[in-house]
Amino acid sequence: MEKATISQLKNRLSAYLRLVREGKTVVILDRNQPVARLEKVPDEIRPDARLARLESKGIVSRATKPLPLALLRTQVPQAKSSVLAALLDERREGR
């Protein structure tokens, strides 16, 4: 386990993150008192591992090809009435 003061961590953050990626834990000290701990994120909660787990269960499936950019530029249809007005009407009617 490595130890680092706040100023050391600020000055050498990349080096400490490299240690964490290698599996080491870094305890952060403020006036020689431990205040925080930097440690590697467990594999089971990393987004790519989580996605793989969901895929293996059949809950999601990955795209086989990229989505066309035109899809992102498609205009969102405008609502024909106001959601707020519908909510207020519903409240007035006591539903």
Residue, then its C-alpha position, 0 to 999 in steps of 0.5 A: m500500500e502506497k501513501a501520499t499527501i494531498s500535495q504529492l497526489k496533486n503533483r504526481l497524479s498520473a504516477y499514482l493512477r498508474l500504481v492504482r491501475e497496477g492493482k496497488t492501493v494509495v492512501i491519501l493523507d491530510r496532515n498525516q491522517p488518512v482521509a481517502r483511499l484510491e483503489k482500482v475499480p473492481d472488474e464487475i462494476r466496470p461498464d464494459a464488464r457489466l455490458a458483457r455480463l448483460e449480453s451473456k444473460g441475453i438482456v442486451s445485444r451489441a450493435t452489429k454495425p454502427l448507426p447511421l449519423a442521419l439517425l442522430r440528425t432526425q428531427v424529434p416530432q413536436a407534441k400536439s399538446s402540452v404535457l403540463a396542460a394535461l397534468l394540470d387538467e388531470r389535477r383539476e378533475g381530481r384523478 
